[in-house]
Amino acid sequence: MFKFFSARGGSAFGGKNRYFVIGILIIAAVAIAGGGFYFGYKKGTEKPQTVIIRGVANLEEGNIEAVDFSLFWDVWRTLKEKYVGADKISNQDLVYGAISGLFESLKDPNSVFFPPTDAKKFNEDISGEFSGIGAEIGIRNDQLVIIAPLKNTPADRAGLKAIDKILKINDTISINLSVDEAVKLIRGEKGTTVILNILRNGWEKPKDISIIRDTIQVPTLDWEMLALPSSRAQAEGSEAEGKDIAYIHLYNFYEKAPFLFYQAINEIIFSAIGGSASGGKNPKGIVLDLRNNPGGYLEASVNLASWFLKSGEIVVKEEFRSDKPQIFKAQGNGFLKEMPIVILINEGSASASEILAGALRDNRGIKLIGKKSFGKGTVQELQTLKNGAMAKITIAHWIMPKGQLIDKNGLDPDYEVNLTEDDIKAGKDPQLEKAMEVLKSLINH
C-alpha cells in the first residue's frame, strides 16, 4: 500500500472546511435517527418531497446558494426499499459510502476517507508492519502504478519496479480503481497469493506476476562505509582504511526515520567524540540514497534537511488554497552542512524524498544522480473522525525554495544514469558508481 502524506498536529481543517465536516457528521446522525420515517413510506407515495437540512449551505456576502439534500434522501429511501441486498447493508455502511462519495467527487487520488477498519490498516502501514506484498502504489496519468517496491519484500523479490503499470489485480481490471480500492484487493492474509498483471516500459506485452503475501516490516534505513574508486588505500590493499564514504540508504520518511538517522550519524561520526572504543568512521563524504523512497511525514524530511543546511534556510513552502504560504525552515545544528554529499533519486523517489533532495539542491547545489523523480508534491493531513474513522485530505502544494512546483513535475537529475535489469542481474549499480565518481571530484576539488 502506498499513501503519500504529511501528518501535522492539530486540525486538518480551518474555518468553513471544519464546519463542513462537522455538518456531514450531523447529517449522518440525522439519517440514522430519522431512518424509520423514510422507511415507513408506502409504495403508492410518489409525490416529490422537498427536504430541507438547516445550516447546510454555502453562504457568501451577496450570494446565497442553498444545498438541496432531498435527492440524497430519495436515493437513500429507494435503496433501502428496492435494493435486493438492502437487508445485508447497515445504515452506518451507507453513511460511510456517502462520505466516500464526497471524496471521490474531488477526483484526487490522494484525498481519501477511511472507515474505521480501513483506518486501522492505514495506521498499521505507517507504523511499519502490515500484511501484504510490500509495494507502494499510486496513480500516475490516470494509471495505477507501482511507486516503489520495499526492500526484501515479496514485491521486491518478485521483481516489481517503480512505474510498473498494474493492469489487473487477480481478475479485476484496474481502470477507474482508486488507490484505496486497489490496496484492499492486493493486501491479504499471509501465505495467500495475489496475481498482478504488469506492463513495464520496454515490454511488448503485459505479464502476470504471482506474489505470495507475507508480513511486511517496512525498512527505514541502512548504512555502510564504501571506498572511493581508485583510492590510494584501496590500491595498496588496505580495504578498511579505504572505506571513507558513508553510504546511507533511506527507504521512507515514516515516524522512525529521524531517530534512526540520528543513530546512524552517531555511529558514523559522533562515536569518535568522547572516547568511544570503536571511534567514528571519519567520512570524507556522504552518498544519500533516496531511490524507491516513496516519502512519509513532512516533519521527518524537514528534520533530516536540518542536518545538512544552515539554521533558517528554507526547506519547503506549503501553498494553501487561500491562506498565505507556510514556510518550513531548517532548525537543527547543521552539523553536516559542510560535508560533501550527493543524492541518488529515481522514478520511485516521491513526496518527502523530493522535498529533501530539492531543498539540498536549491540551497547547497547538491548534485542529484539517477532518474527523474516521481513528482508527488501535494500535502495531505490526517484528520481523526468519529468511531475511529479517518480522513486524508489534500490541503496544499509543495514548492521548492527556488519556486519549483514538485507535483506532476518531479526533479530532473543533474546526471541521468540508467539502471537496467541486466545491471541488477550482474550485481552492478551504475547510478551508485556515478555518485561515487561525482563525490570524488567534490572531495578533490
SESE-335276 format. One record per residue (C-alpha): residue number from 0; residue in one letter; x, y, z. Coordinates in nm, 3 decimals, always signed. Layout:
N
(NUM, "a", (X, Y, Z));
...
//
This chain:
445
(0, "m", (+0.000, +0.000, +0.000));
(1, "f", (+0.113, +0.337, -0.067));
(2, "k", (-0.027, +0.650, +0.096));
(3, "f", (+0.169, +0.968, +0.044));
(4, "f", (+0.106, +1.213, +0.331));
(5, "s", (+0.229, +1.460, +0.584));
(6, "a", (+0.055, +1.443, +0.918));
(7, "r", (+0.099, +1.757, +1.122));
(8, "g", (-0.055, +1.816, +1.460));
(9, "g", (-0.386, +1.993, +1.503));
(10, "s", (-0.698, +2.002, +1.295));
(11, "a", (-0.672, +1.941, +0.923));
(12, "f", (-0.948, +2.189, +0.868));
(13, "g", (-0.988, +2.555, +0.932));
(14, "g", (-1.283, +2.789, +0.906));
(15, "k", (-1.551, +2.675, +0.664));
(16, "n", (-1.389, +2.338, +0.595));
(17, "r", (-1.406, +2.237, +0.958));
(18, "y", (-1.775, +2.324, +0.988));
(19, "f", (-1.842, +2.142, +0.663));
(20, "v", (-1.709, +1.814, +0.801));
(21, "i", (-1.900, +1.861, +1.125));
(22, "g", (-2.209, +1.924, +0.915));
(23, "i", (-2.163, +1.596, +0.733));
(24, "l", (-2.138, +1.410, +1.062));
(25, "i", (-2.459, +1.577, +1.179));
(26, "i", (-2.632, +1.478, +0.856));
(27, "a", (-2.520, +1.120, +0.911));
(28, "a", (-2.670, +1.122, +1.258));
(29, "v", (-2.999, +1.258, +1.124));
(30, "a", (-3.007, +0.990, +0.856));
(31, "i", (-2.975, +0.713, +1.114));
(32, "a", (-3.205, +0.861, +1.375));
(33, "g", (-3.473, +0.955, +1.122));
(34, "g", (-3.445, +0.645, +0.911));
(35, "g", (-3.772, +0.498, +1.033));
(36, "f", (-3.964, +0.791, +0.892));
(37, "y", (-3.834, +0.734, +0.541));
(38, "f", (-3.856, +0.358, +0.557));
(39, "g", (-4.225, +0.398, +0.652));
(40, "y", (-4.314, +0.542, +0.311));
(41, "k", (-4.563, +0.322, +0.127));
(42, "k", (-4.520, +0.228, -0.236));
(43, "g", (-4.804, +0.450, -0.351));
(44, "t", (-4.642, +0.766, -0.209));
(45, "e", (-4.493, +0.921, -0.518));
(46, "k", (-4.544, +1.292, -0.464));
(47, "p", (-4.199, +1.462, -0.470));
(48, "q", (-4.079, +1.564, -0.126));
(49, "t", (-3.868, +1.872, -0.051));
(50, "v", (-3.636, +1.803, +0.238));
(51, "i", (-3.453, +2.099, +0.390));
(52, "i", (-3.148, +2.041, +0.608));
(53, "r", (-3.096, +2.357, +0.809));
(54, "g", (-2.745, +2.500, +0.815));
(55, "v", (-2.614, +2.313, +0.512));
(56, "a", (-2.542, +2.599, +0.277));
(57, "n", (-2.256, +2.787, +0.121));
(58, "l", (-2.308, +3.146, +0.233));
(59, "e", (-2.120, +3.435, +0.079));
(60, "e", (-2.188, +3.804, +0.105));
(61, "g", (-2.445, +3.895, -0.158));
(62, "n", (-2.490, +3.536, -0.270));
(63, "i", (-2.690, +3.259, -0.105));
(64, "e", (-2.657, +2.917, -0.265));
(65, "a", (-2.854, +2.661, -0.067));
(66, "v", (-2.784, +2.290, -0.098));
(67, "d", (-3.094, +2.078, -0.158));
(68, "f", (-3.049, +1.735, +0.003));
(69, "s", (-3.387, +1.595, -0.098));
(70, "l", (-3.232, +1.386, -0.377));
(71, "f", (-2.994, +1.230, -0.125));
(72, "w", (-3.282, +1.122, +0.097));
(73, "d", (-3.486, +1.000, -0.201));
(74, "v", (-3.198, +0.777, -0.309));
(75, "w", (-3.145, +0.655, +0.047));
(76, "r", (-3.510, +0.555, +0.075));
(77, "t", (-3.514, +0.393, -0.270));
(78, "l", (-3.207, +0.182, -0.195));
(79, "k", (-3.349, +0.064, +0.137));
(80, "e", (-3.683, -0.026, -0.026));
(81, "k", (-3.572, -0.177, -0.357));
(82, "y", (-3.207, -0.291, -0.349));
(83, "v", (-3.203, -0.671, -0.340));
(84, "g", (-2.928, -0.685, -0.076));
(85, "a", (-3.051, -0.397, +0.138));
(86, "d", (-3.103, -0.618, +0.443));
(87, "k", (-2.730, -0.701, +0.442));
(88, "i", (-2.612, -0.339, +0.441));
(89, "s", (-2.617, -0.139, +0.762));
(90, "n", (-2.718, +0.223, +0.782));
(91, "q", (-2.367, +0.304, +0.903));
(92, "d", (-2.213, +0.147, +0.593));
(93, "l", (-2.440, +0.363, +0.377));
(94, "v", (-2.320, +0.669, +0.565));
(95, "y", (-1.957, +0.569, +0.514));
(96, "g", (-2.030, +0.513, +0.145));
(97, "a", (-2.185, +0.857, +0.114));
(98, "i", (-1.882, +1.019, +0.277));
(99, "s", (-1.651, +0.822, +0.048));
(100, "g", (-1.851, +0.958, -0.244));
(101, "l", (-1.775, +1.312, -0.131));
(102, "f", (-1.404, +1.236, -0.150));
(103, "e", (-1.434, +1.061, -0.487));
(104, "s", (-1.605, +1.370, -0.630));
(105, "l", (-1.278, +1.560, -0.570));
(106, "k", (-1.107, +1.341, -0.833));
(107, "d", (-0.794, +1.349, -0.619));
(108, "p", (-0.645, +1.003, -0.553));
(109, "n", (-0.457, +1.139, -0.252));
(110, "s", (-0.768, +1.255, -0.064));
(111, "v", (-0.929, +0.950, +0.093));
(112, "f", (-1.188, +0.865, +0.360));
(113, "f", (-1.108, +0.566, +0.580));
(114, "p", (-1.389, +0.388, +0.762));
(115, "p", (-1.273, +0.250, +1.099));
(116, "t", (-1.145, -0.084, +0.966));
(117, "d", (-0.950, +0.085, +0.685));
(118, "a", (-0.818, +0.349, +0.925));
(119, "k", (-0.674, +0.071, +1.140));
(120, "k", (-0.495, -0.078, +0.838));
(121, "f", (-0.361, +0.263, +0.740));
(122, "n", (-0.218, +0.315, +1.089));
(123, "e", (-0.055, -0.028, +1.067));
(124, "d", (+0.110, +0.074, +0.740));
(125, "i", (+0.264, +0.394, +0.872));
(126, "s", (+0.376, +0.229, +1.196));
(127, "g", (+0.593, -0.004, +0.991));
(128, "e", (+0.432, -0.351, +0.987));
(129, "f", (+0.139, -0.499, +0.793));
(130, "s", (+0.043, -0.797, +0.580));
(131, "g", (+0.065, -0.771, +0.202));
(132, "i", (+0.323, -0.771, -0.078));
(133, "g", (+0.534, -0.470, +0.025));
(134, "a", (+0.486, -0.228, -0.262));
(135, "e", (+0.383, +0.134, -0.251));
(136, "i", (+0.125, +0.210, -0.521));
(137, "g", (-0.027, +0.525, -0.664));
(138, "i", (-0.192, +0.676, -0.968));
(139, "r", (+0.008, +0.846, -1.241));
(140, "n", (-0.154, +0.981, -1.558));
(141, "d", (-0.478, +0.805, -1.456));
(142, "q", (-0.297, +0.471, -1.441));
(143, "l", (-0.242, +0.258, -1.131));
(144, "v", (+0.133, +0.207, -1.093));
(145, "i", (+0.398, +0.073, -0.860));
(146, "i", (+0.566, +0.368, -0.689));
(147, "a", (+0.831, +0.167, -0.511));
(148, "p", (+0.880, -0.196, -0.404));
(149, "l", (+1.004, -0.208, -0.046));
(150, "k", (+1.334, -0.376, +0.026));
(151, "n", (+1.333, -0.752, +0.094));
(152, "t", (+0.957, -0.790, +0.048));
(153, "p", (+0.756, -1.025, -0.177));
(154, "a", (+0.713, -0.739, -0.427));
(155, "d", (+1.088, -0.678, -0.434));
(156, "r", (+1.169, -1.047, -0.470));
(157, "a", (+0.911, -1.083, -0.748));
(158, "g", (+1.096, -0.817, -0.946));
(159, "l", (+0.841, -0.534, -0.939));
(160, "k", (+0.988, -0.196, -1.028));
(161, "a", (+0.897, +0.171, -0.998));
(162, "i", (+0.647, +0.289, -1.261));
(163, "d", (+0.533, -0.065, -1.348));
(164, "k", (+0.173, -0.033, -1.464));
(165, "i", (-0.079, -0.253, -1.280));
(166, "l", (-0.340, -0.352, -1.541));
(167, "k", (-0.524, -0.614, -1.335));
(168, "i", (-0.533, -0.738, -0.976));
(169, "n", (-0.634, -1.102, -0.996));
(170, "d", (-0.940, -1.077, -1.227));
(171, "t", (-1.019, -0.712, -1.153));
(172, "i", (-0.921, -0.457, -1.417));
(173, "s", (-0.751, -0.157, -1.258));
(174, "i", (-0.917, +0.111, -1.473));
(175, "n", (-1.113, +0.351, -1.251));
(176, "l", (-0.991, +0.179, -0.933));
(177, "s", (-0.891, +0.419, -0.657));
(178, "v", (-0.566, +0.357, -0.471));
(179, "d", (-0.766, +0.257, -0.165));
(180, "e", (-0.972, +0.004, -0.362));
(181, "a", (-0.657, -0.140, -0.519));
(182, "v", (-0.492, -0.172, -0.179));
(183, "k", (-0.786, -0.374, -0.049));
(184, "l", (-0.751, -0.615, -0.339));
(185, "i", (-0.373, -0.650, -0.314));
(186, "r", (-0.350, -0.692, +0.061));
(187, "g", (-0.449, -1.015, +0.227));
(188, "e", (-0.354, -1.282, +0.474));
(189, "k", (+0.000, -1.408, +0.497));
(190, "g", (+0.060, -1.708, +0.272));
(191, "t", (-0.215, -1.627, +0.021));
(192, "t", (-0.143, -1.535, -0.341));
(193, "v", (-0.227, -1.230, -0.549));
(194, "i", (-0.166, -1.209, -0.924));
(195, "l", (-0.076, -0.872, -1.074));
(196, "n", (-0.092, -0.817, -1.448));
(197, "i", (+0.204, -0.585, -1.508));
(198, "l", (+0.312, -0.380, -1.809));
(199, "r", (+0.662, -0.234, -1.795));
(200, "n", (+0.818, +0.023, -2.025));
(201, "g", (+1.010, -0.172, -2.287));
(202, "w", (+0.790, -0.482, -2.268));
(203, "e", (+0.590, -0.576, -2.577));
(204, "k", (+0.302, -0.714, -2.372));
(205, "p", (+0.196, -0.740, -2.007));
(206, "k", (+0.291, -1.031, -1.782));
(207, "d", (+0.116, -1.198, -1.490));
(208, "i", (+0.329, -1.190, -1.175));
(209, "s", (+0.222, -1.418, -0.892));
(210, "i", (+0.315, -1.294, -0.545));
(211, "i", (+0.268, -1.470, -0.210));
(212, "r", (+0.165, -1.225, +0.060));
(213, "d", (+0.370, -1.202, +0.378));
(214, "t", (+0.402, -0.993, +0.694));
(215, "i", (+0.570, -0.674, +0.585));
(216, "q", (+0.814, -0.497, +0.811));
(217, "v", (+0.887, -0.167, +0.643));
(218, "p", (+1.263, -0.099, +0.644));
(219, "t", (+1.369, +0.257, +0.718));
(220, "l", (+1.746, +0.296, +0.692));
(221, "d", (+2.066, +0.107, +0.614));
(222, "w", (+2.419, +0.238, +0.602));
(223, "e", (+2.772, +0.117, +0.529));
(224, "m", (+3.114, +0.260, +0.456));
(225, "l", (+3.235, +0.246, +0.095));
(226, "a", (+3.566, +0.317, -0.072));
(227, "l", (+3.607, +0.583, -0.338));
(228, "p", (+3.708, +0.439, -0.676));
(229, "s", (+4.085, +0.401, -0.719));
(230, "s", (+4.156, +0.533, -0.371));
(231, "r", (+4.519, +0.513, -0.265));
(232, "a", (+4.444, +0.295, +0.035));
(233, "q", (+4.246, +0.057, -0.181));
(234, "a", (+4.529, +0.042, -0.433));
(235, "e", (+4.765, -0.051, -0.152));
(236, "g", (+4.530, -0.328, -0.042));
(237, "s", (+4.407, -0.165, +0.279));
(238, "e", (+4.035, -0.212, +0.221));
(239, "a", (+3.924, -0.099, +0.568));
(240, "e", (+4.122, +0.226, +0.558));
(241, "g", (+3.995, +0.299, +0.207));
(242, "k", (+3.631, +0.296, +0.313));
(243, "d", (+3.581, +0.661, +0.390));
(244, "i", (+3.246, +0.735, +0.223));
(245, "a", (+2.924, +0.695, +0.424));
(246, "y", (+2.656, +0.538, +0.208));
(247, "i", (+2.314, +0.595, +0.370));
(248, "h", (+2.008, +0.435, +0.211));
(249, "l", (+1.684, +0.585, +0.342));
(250, "y", (+1.375, +0.384, +0.248));
(251, "n", (+1.100, +0.609, +0.383));
(252, "f", (+1.024, +0.911, +0.599));
(253, "y", (+0.797, +0.739, +0.848));
(254, "e", (+0.794, +0.814, +1.219));
(255, "k", (+1.118, +0.625, +1.297));
(256, "a", (+1.328, +0.795, +1.029));
(257, "p", (+1.465, +1.097, +1.227));
(258, "f", (+1.579, +0.885, +1.522));
(259, "l", (+1.732, +0.612, +1.303));
(260, "f", (+1.915, +0.879, +1.102));
(261, "y", (+2.048, +1.027, +1.426));
(262, "q", (+2.167, +0.682, +1.533));
(263, "a", (+2.341, +0.628, +1.201));
(264, "i", (+2.517, +0.966, +1.214));
(265, "n", (+2.618, +0.896, +1.573));
(266, "e", (+2.784, +0.570, +1.469));
(267, "i", (+2.942, +0.721, +1.158));
(268, "i", (+3.072, +1.043, +1.310));
(269, "f", (+2.979, +1.119, +1.670));
(270, "s", (+3.111, +0.795, +1.819));
(271, "a", (+3.461, +0.927, +1.761));
(272, "i", (+3.383, +1.206, +2.003));
(273, "g", (+3.401, +1.125, +2.373));
(274, "g", (+3.648, +0.842, +2.357));
(275, "s", (+3.437, +0.566, +2.207));
(276, "a", (+3.634, +0.243, +2.179));
(277, "s", (+3.521, +0.191, +1.823));
(278, "g", (+3.570, +0.553, +1.721));
(279, "g", (+3.397, +0.729, +1.434));
(280, "k", (+3.442, +0.641, +1.068));
(281, "n", (+3.577, +0.985, +0.977));
(282, "p", (+3.391, +1.001, +0.643));
(283, "k", (+3.509, +1.233, +0.370));
(284, "g", (+3.165, +1.248, +0.213));
(285, "i", (+2.811, +1.103, +0.206));
(286, "v", (+2.604, +0.932, -0.061));
(287, "l", (+2.239, +0.969, +0.038));
(288, "d", (+2.031, +0.711, -0.149));
(289, "l", (+1.663, +0.810, -0.184));
(290, "r", (+1.585, +0.570, -0.467));
(291, "n", (+1.247, +0.398, -0.431));
(292, "n", (+1.175, +0.613, -0.125));
(293, "p", (+0.804, +0.699, -0.157));
(294, "g", (+0.806, +0.961, +0.119));
(295, "g", (+0.626, +0.988, +0.450));
(296, "y", (+0.600, +1.257, +0.715));
(297, "l", (+0.684, +1.615, +0.618));
(298, "e", (+0.840, +1.673, +0.961));
(299, "a", (+1.084, +1.387, +0.902));
(300, "s", (+1.200, +1.544, +0.577));
(301, "v", (+1.248, +1.886, +0.742));
(302, "n", (+1.431, +1.719, +1.034));
(303, "l", (+1.678, +1.544, +0.806));
(304, "a", (+1.728, +1.852, +0.588));
(305, "s", (+1.826, +2.043, +0.903));
(306, "w", (+2.137, +1.826, +0.939));
(307, "f", (+2.266, +1.948, +0.603));
(308, "l", (+2.152, +2.314, +0.596));
(309, "k", (+2.223, +2.627, +0.793));
(310, "s", (+1.959, +2.710, +1.052));
(311, "g", (+1.693, +2.930, +0.898));
(312, "e", (+1.739, +2.817, +0.536));
(313, "i", (+1.412, +2.732, +0.362));
(314, "v", (+1.339, +2.362, +0.319));
(315, "v", (+0.998, +2.386, +0.153));
(316, "k", (+0.689, +2.605, +0.124));
(317, "e", (+0.329, +2.489, +0.151));
(318, "e", (+0.091, +2.686, -0.069));
(319, "f", (-0.267, +2.656, +0.054));
(320, "r", (-0.592, +2.728, -0.128));
(321, "s", (-0.649, +3.064, +0.035));
(322, "d", (-0.409, +3.120, +0.325));
(323, "k", (-0.058, +3.259, +0.297));
(324, "p", (+0.213, +3.001, +0.220));
(325, "q", (+0.362, +2.830, +0.523));
(326, "i", (+0.740, +2.821, +0.519));
(327, "f", (+0.937, +2.536, +0.677));
(328, "k", (+1.296, +2.620, +0.764));
(329, "a", (+1.594, +2.420, +0.882));
(330, "q", (+1.606, +2.427, +1.260));
(331, "g", (+1.886, +2.190, +1.351));
(332, "n", (+2.254, +2.236, +1.421));
(333, "g", (+2.353, +2.193, +1.057));
(334, "f", (+2.626, +1.953, +1.164));
(335, "l", (+2.669, +1.818, +0.810));
(336, "k", (+2.633, +2.149, +0.626));
(337, "e", (+2.997, +2.142, +0.511));
(338, "m", (+3.009, +1.770, +0.436));
(339, "p", (+3.039, +1.683, +0.063));
(340, "i", (+2.725, +1.494, -0.040));
(341, "v", (+2.548, +1.362, -0.348));
(342, "i", (+2.195, +1.223, -0.368));
(343, "l", (+2.058, +0.928, -0.562));
(344, "i", (+1.699, +0.951, -0.693));
(345, "n", (+1.483, +0.756, -0.936));
(346, "e", (+1.122, +0.718, -1.052));
(347, "g", (+1.030, +0.577, -0.711));
(348, "s", (+1.156, +0.882, -0.520));
(349, "a", (+0.847, +1.078, -0.422));
(350, "s", (+0.692, +1.324, -0.180));
(351, "a", (+0.918, +1.381, +0.122));
(352, "s", (+1.213, +1.240, -0.075));
(353, "e", (+1.168, +1.510, -0.337));
(354, "i", (+1.144, +1.775, -0.065));
(355, "l", (+1.476, +1.672, +0.090));
(356, "a", (+1.656, +1.632, -0.243));
(357, "g", (+1.515, +1.957, -0.382));
(358, "a", (+1.594, +2.156, -0.067));
(359, "l", (+1.957, +2.043, -0.064));
(360, "r", (+1.999, +2.117, -0.434));
(361, "d", (+1.838, +2.462, -0.413));
(362, "n", (+2.030, +2.568, -0.101));
(363, "r", (+2.364, +2.397, -0.146));
(364, "g", (+2.381, +2.299, -0.510));
(365, "i", (+2.387, +1.929, -0.416));
(366, "k", (+2.400, +1.710, -0.727));
(367, "l", (+2.119, +1.463, -0.797));
(368, "i", (+2.207, +1.142, -0.977));
(369, "g", (+1.986, +0.874, -1.133));
(370, "k", (+1.645, +0.920, -1.296));
(371, "k", (+1.369, +1.182, -1.282));
(372, "s", (+1.171, +1.157, -0.958));
(373, "f", (+0.803, +1.067, -0.939));
(374, "g", (+0.652, +1.414, -0.896));
(375, "k", (+0.424, +1.390, -0.593));
(376, "g", (+0.408, +1.735, -0.442));
(377, "t", (+0.077, +1.777, -0.267));
(378, "v", (+0.024, +1.796, +0.106));
(379, "q", (-0.212, +1.563, +0.288));
(380, "e", (-0.315, +1.587, +0.650));
(381, "l", (-0.476, +1.319, +0.862));
(382, "q", (-0.795, +1.402, +1.049));
(383, "t", (-0.930, +1.165, +1.313));
(384, "l", (-1.310, +1.140, +1.292));
(385, "k", (-1.580, +0.972, +1.498));
(386, "n", (-1.585, +0.599, +1.571));
(387, "g", (-1.223, +0.551, +1.467));
(388, "a", (-1.269, +0.674, +1.110));
(389, "m", (-1.005, +0.892, +0.946));
(390, "a", (-0.968, +1.126, +0.651));
(391, "k", (-0.660, +1.207, +0.447));
(392, "i", (-0.713, +1.535, +0.264));
(393, "t", (-0.502, +1.730, +0.016));
(394, "i", (-0.469, +2.080, +0.156));
(395, "a", (-0.169, +2.235, -0.021));
(396, "h", (+0.109, +2.210, -0.278));
(397, "w", (+0.478, +2.185, -0.203));
(398, "i", (+0.704, +2.448, -0.356));
(399, "m", (+1.081, +2.424, -0.352));
(400, "p", (+1.296, +2.711, -0.213));
(401, "k", (+1.363, +2.842, -0.566));
(402, "g", (+0.996, +2.823, -0.663));
(403, "q", (+0.967, +2.489, -0.845));
(404, "l", (+0.634, +2.307, -0.810));
(405, "i", (+0.705, +1.940, -0.748));
(406, "d", (+0.362, +1.793, -0.822));
(407, "k", (+0.349, +1.620, -1.162));
(408, "n", (+0.687, +1.775, -1.248));
(409, "g", (+0.934, +1.585, -1.034));
(410, "l", (+1.305, +1.660, -1.003));
(411, "d", (+1.538, +1.618, -1.300));
(412, "p", (+1.873, +1.466, -1.206));
(413, "d", (+2.191, +1.660, -1.273));
(414, "y", (+2.338, +1.335, -1.402));
(415, "e", (+2.089, +1.098, -1.565));
(416, "v", (+2.203, +0.738, -1.535));
(417, "n", (+2.004, +0.426, -1.621));
(418, "l", (+1.991, +0.112, -1.409));
(419, "t", (+1.888, -0.182, -1.628));
(420, "e", (+1.767, -0.529, -1.540));
(421, "d", (+2.092, -0.665, -1.684));
(422, "d", (+2.285, -0.440, -1.445));
(423, "i", (+2.087, -0.573, -1.150));
(424, "k", (+2.137, -0.936, -1.255));
(425, "a", (+2.509, -0.872, -1.291));
(426, "g", (+2.526, -0.710, -0.948));
(427, "k", (+2.616, -0.372, -1.094));
(428, "d", (+2.488, -0.030, -0.990));
(429, "p", (+2.598, +0.232, -1.245));
(430, "q", (+2.396, +0.501, -1.063));
(431, "l", (+2.589, +0.446, -0.741));
(432, "e", (+2.914, +0.428, -0.938));
(433, "k", (+2.838, +0.768, -1.091));
(434, "a", (+2.752, +0.908, -0.748));
(435, "m", (+3.090, +0.795, -0.613));
(436, "e", (+3.264, +0.948, -0.914));
(437, "v", (+3.091, +1.284, -0.867));
(438, "l", (+3.155, +1.278, -0.490));
(439, "k", (+3.523, +1.207, -0.550));
(440, "s", (+3.551, +1.515, -0.771));
(441, "l", (+3.386, +1.726, -0.498));
(442, "i", (+3.626, +1.598, -0.232));
(443, "n", (+3.932, +1.657, -0.450));
(444, "h", (+3.814, +1.999, -0.567));
//
